[in-house]
Amino acid sequence: MPLQNHEEIFQKKVDREVRIEPRDWMPDQYRKTLIRQISQHAHSEIVGMLPEGNWITRAPSLRRKATLIAKVQDEAGHGLYLYSAAETLGITRDEMIRQLHVGKAKYSSIFNYPTPSWADMGAIGWLVDGAAIMNQVPLCRASYGPYSRAMIRICKEESFHQRQGFEILLTLSTGSDAQRQMCQDAIDRWWWPSIMMFGPNDDSSPNTAQSMKWKIKRFTNDELRQRFVDICAEQVKILGMNLPDPELKWNQERGHFDFGPINWDEFWNVVNGNGPCNKERLEARVKAHEDGAWVREAAVAYANKRKTDPRQATAPSSSHFEAGQSLLK
Amino acid sequence: MTPNQPINISTNQLFNYTLHLADNNLILGHRNSEWTGHGPVLEQDIALSNIALDLVGQARNFYQYAAQLKNDGSTEDTFAYLRDANEFKNVLLVEQSNGDWGKTILRQFLFSVYQYYLYQQLEKCSDRTIASITEKALKEITYHIRWSSEWVIRLGDGTIESHARMNNALHELSEFTDELFIPASYEIEIARQGIMVDPVFINARWREKVEAILREATLPFLSEDNNKQSLSGKEGQHTENLIHILSEMQSLQRAYPGCEW
């Protein structure tokens, strides 16, 4: 069949909201866009474990400690679903991880900001997870089947994380002066980076139109950003805190909150590797991978021995352990 | 118990024992959670975090019971966050540093097997709260043993490097295993009251299971005379490790006393 017919059939399926599955024909560029986007999202989950993992050992109560461990563990799980979804497009997890470690693949810049205070655990939940959800809910309807199914599971857990984060801030907001100050300070630091999570303005986002035609994307960056600002501007009142934007104001005519200009120089600076923690985050990932090399090698060696060993039948777990990546039982 | 009722010797020993059970789980859970985000493979990062979560959950159940026994307004958090190291009653094994993944795995394995046989007894004990907490925990511990023993075998019988690392881990940790079976004063007392058996009772079963797994892992057996430790974590005498753990864990509660979090 000529390429053009393939493309027509593909686009018709997308237009009729039929999910594209791994074995279906798809344009090369569609595949590449998805690999880039899904792996970037997977990397964001994994790198995102670091700024919060940072506080597990210092969580101020046992309840907070348990929920924080569970949350960071969820993020690892999200990374796993997403790497698996990307693998259906013909790239291996090893290759994606390699691309992350050499700096070829990106992850969300938000995780290059530091978490100096406990209140950051609240602000990340409320603002960062909140912005992520805004981006991710439409992805539950993304045209690529494995991606949309992964996103449905992820969104359920993310909204839980967001409520936990807000609740951390709410507790601080009714606490001592020091706690209230901690709360406001975290909001001040995370607000603008969260707003930037939606990406460049529509007029400087060249890929948006194609992604929307392919129904990978359903709304533009600016539409989602506006929705997020509108929601947060109301929620911050419950906390009795302020968003650090003097221009934030309800616009009756537009039916939306107006907000001040975004510092895109800062955004591109962090994207290009010069944020406060870019170096530390990547180093931590590379270190974990390198320190774990002997473990993965041993697992592979053991699995290979069992394959040729008559004791295999009684071996403890080699049957469901392949190449060092045993599934969580 | 009614409020302000003084704690008599028997509740006092039960209280100490409950704290001991809680402290073991909290400190090991805390140690394991240091790995979260830094594991060698994503699936195993999740698995170890899961175990950390189980252990912290078990610790909370015991602390809540201890708070009930003490009945003076203490909470799970006052026990975890406002006691000093010399009041912690965890065994030394659980506070040892993570080292490499092999040492962490082996520490978990040695402890889980101990915990399994101990809780099998506690599940049947005359204290109904402890019986029900341990009954629920045993389901989790069964998985912890399976997961950690599979890794001990895989790493022991993996590559030359992994075998050597497991040997080192065994060498480092074996000095802390005898303490598991040397009864503390409160263990002797509650055994005398019939709440719990003497820990010596489970020593043989522990040894049998550990040795079976080590054999499969092609690792040497623990020597019988490895009791080189003169400290007793159960009695509040700890290695410096615990001081570092607590100064990190308790930092916010100590810096901002009396706050809700």
HADDOCK unambig.tbl for C-alpha pairs under 7 A between the chains (distance, minus, plus):
assign (segid A and resid 49 and name CA) (segid B and resid 37 and name CA) 5.54 0.50 0.50
assign (segid A and resid 50 and name CA) (segid B and resid 37 and name CA) 6.05 0.50 0.50
assign (segid A and resid 53 and name CA) (segid B and resid 36 and name CA) 6.37 0.50 0.50
assign (segid A and resid 53 and name CA) (segid B and resid 37 and name CA) 6.50 0.50 0.50
assign (segid A and resid 57 and name CA) (segid B and resid 30 and name CA) 6.52 0.50 0.50
assign (segid A and resid 57 and name CA) (segid B and resid 34 and name CA) 6.78 0.50 0.50
assign (segid A and resid 57 and name CA) (segid B and resid 248 and name CA) 6.72 0.50 0.50
assign (segid A and resid 57 and name CA) (segid B and resid 249 and name CA) 5.48 0.50 0.50
assign (segid A and resid 58 and name CA) (segid B and resid 248 and name CA) 5.86 0.50 0.50
assign (segid A and resid 58 and name CA) (segid B and resid 249 and name CA) 4.57 0.50 0.50
assign (segid A and resid 58 and name CA) (segid B and resid 250 and name CA) 6.79 0.50 0.50
assign (segid A and resid 58 and name CA) (segid B and resid 251 and name CA) 6.73 0.50 0.50
assign (segid A and resid 59 and name CA) (segid B and resid 249 and name CA) 6.99 0.50 0.50
assign (segid A and resid 60 and name CA) (segid B and resid 252 and name CA) 5.75 0.50 0.50
assign (segid A and resid 60 and name CA) (segid B and resid 253 and name CA) 6.05 0.50 0.50
assign (segid A and resid 60 and name CA) (segid B and resid 261 and name CA) 6.45 0.50 0.50
assign (segid A and resid 61 and name CA) (segid B and resid 77 and name CA) 5.92 0.50 0.50
assign (segid A and resid 61 and name CA) (segid B and resid 261 and name CA) 6.81 0.50 0.50
assign (segid A and resid 62 and name CA) (segid B and resid 77 and name CA) 6.36 0.50 0.50
assign (segid A and resid 66 and name CA) (segid B and resid 53 and name CA) 6.02 0.50 0.50
assign (segid A and resid 66 and name CA) (segid B and resid 56 and name CA) 6.66 0.50 0.50
assign (segid A and resid 69 and name CA) (segid B and resid 49 and name CA) 6.76 0.50 0.50
assign (segid A and resid 69 and name CA) (segid B and resid 53 and name CA) 6.63 0.50 0.50
assign (segid A and resid 73 and name CA) (segid B and resid 46 and name CA) 5.72 0.50 0.50
assign (segid A and resid 73 and name CA) (segid B and resid 49 and name CA) 6.45 0.50 0.50
assign (segid A and resid 76 and name CA) (segid B and resid 42 and name CA) 6.63 0.50 0.50
assign (segid A and resid 76 and name CA) (segid B and resid 46 and name CA) 6.55 0.50 0.50
assign (segid A and resid 171 and name CA) (segid B and resid 261 and name CA) 6.21 0.50 0.50
assign (segid A and resid 172 and name CA) (segid B and resid 261 and name CA) 6.68 0.50 0.50
assign (segid A and resid 175 and name CA) (segid B and resid 259 and name CA) 6.86 0.50 0.50
assign (segid A and resid 175 and name CA) (segid B and resid 260 and name CA) 6.71 0.50 0.50
assign (segid A and resid 288 and name CA) (segid B and resid 38 and name CA) 4.98 0.50 0.50
assign (segid A and resid 288 and name CA) (segid B and resid 39 and name CA) 6.14 0.50 0.50
assign (segid A and resid 288 and name CA) (segid B and resid 40 and name CA) 6.05 0.50 0.50
assign (segid A and resid 289 and name CA) (segid B and resid 40 and name CA) 5.85 0.50 0.50
assign (segid A and resid 291 and name CA) (segid B and resid 40 and name CA) 6.89 0.50 0.50
assign (segid A and resid 292 and name CA) (segid B and resid 39 and name CA) 6.95 0.50 0.50
assign (segid A and resid 292 and name CA) (segid B and resid 40 and name CA) 3.90 0.50 0.50
assign (segid A and resid 293 and name CA) (segid B and resid 40 and name CA) 6.96 0.50 0.50
assign (segid A and resid 294 and name CA) (segid B and resid 162 and name CA) 6.57 0.50 0.50
assign (segid A and resid 295 and name CA) (segid B and resid 40 and name CA) 6.73 0.50 0.50
assign (segid A and resid 298 and name CA) (segid B and resid 154 and name CA) 6.81 0.50 0.50
assign (segid A and resid 298 and name CA) (segid B and resid 155 and name CA) 5.77 0.50 0.50
assign (segid A and resid 298 and name CA) (segid B and resid 158 and name CA) 4.29 0.50 0.50
assign (segid A and resid 298 and name CA) (segid B and resid 159 and name CA) 5.06 0.50 0.50
assign (segid A and resid 298 and name CA) (segid B and resid 162 and name CA) 6.10 0.50 0.50
assign (segid A and resid 299 and name CA) (segid B and resid 154 and name CA) 5.93 0.50 0.50
assign (segid A and resid 299 and name CA) (segid B and resid 155 and name CA) 6.82 0.50 0.50
assign (segid A and resid 299 and name CA) (segid B and resid 158 and name CA) 6.27 0.50 0.50
assign (segid A and resid 301 and name CA) (segid B and resid 158 and name CA) 5.34 0.50 0.50
assign (segid A and resid 301 and name CA) (segid B and resid 159 and name CA) 6.27 0.50 0.50
assign (segid A and resid 302 and name CA) (segid B and resid 154 and name CA) 5.69 0.50 0.50
assign (segid A and resid 302 and name CA) (segid B and resid 157 and name CA) 6.33 0.50 0.50
assign (segid A and resid 302 and name CA) (segid B and resid 158 and name CA) 4.63 0.50 0.50
assign (segid A and resid 316 and name CA) (segid B and resid 150 and name CA) 6.35 0.50 0.50
assign (segid A and resid 317 and name CA) (segid B and resid 150 and name CA) 6.66 0.50 0.50
assign (segid A and resid 325 and name CA) (segid B and resid 41 and name CA) 6.86 0.50 0.50
assign (segid A and resid 325 and name CA) (segid B and resid 43 and name CA) 6.69 0.50 0.50
assign (segid A and resid 326 and name CA) (segid B and resid 43 and name CA) 6.83 0.50 0.50
assign (segid A and resid 327 and name CA) (segid B and resid 43 and name CA) 6.12 0.50 0.50
assign (segid A and resid 328 and name CA) (segid B and resid 43 and name CA) 5.89 0.50 0.50
assign (segid A and resid 328 and name CA) (segid B and resid 47 and name CA) 6.33 0.50 0.50
